[in-house]
Amino acid sequence: MARLHPIRPTRARTHGLRLRTQILLLQVAVITVSLAVGFGLVVHRSAGEVRAQFTQRAAAIAQTVASDADVRQAAAAESAARRA
């Protein structure tokens, strides 16, 4: 009687990586992409809020300076001197 050898399962390999390695790399890639997108959204939103705050501050400073009578007189005098 012929001696039978046990059948060994063959591993299907994609580019020489084990399935568990492929799954781990996929998980790392998904987490990295998710973190990058989330970080980008936070930075984009924060930049818009900071820009809006600085715009409001600049407008408040301009209104405060424009409401000072001495500043208005000096600006009018400087404007008249440039025209002459």
RAZI-V680606 format. One record per backbone hydrogen bond with DSSP energy under -0.5 kcal/mol. CO is the residue of the C=O (numbers start at 0). NH is the residue of the N-H. If there is no record, write none. Layout:
[[CO NH] [CO NH]]
This chain:
[[5 7] [10 12] [12 14] [13 16] [16 13] [17 21] [18 22] [19 23] [20 24] [21 25] [22 26] [23 27] [24 28] [25 29] [26 30] [27 31] [28 32] [29 33] [30 34] [31 35] [32 36] [33 37] [34 38] [35 39] [36 40] [37 41] [38 42] [39 43] [40 44] [41 45] [42 46] [43 47] [44 48] [45 49] [46 50] [47 51] [48 52] [49 53] [50 54] [51 55] [52 56] [53 57] [54 58] [55 59] [56 60] [57 61] [58 62] [59 63] [60 64] [61 65] [62 66] [64 67] [67 71] [68 72] [69 73] [70 74] [71 75] [72 76] [73 77] [74 78] [75 79] [76 80] [77 81] [78 82] [79 83]]
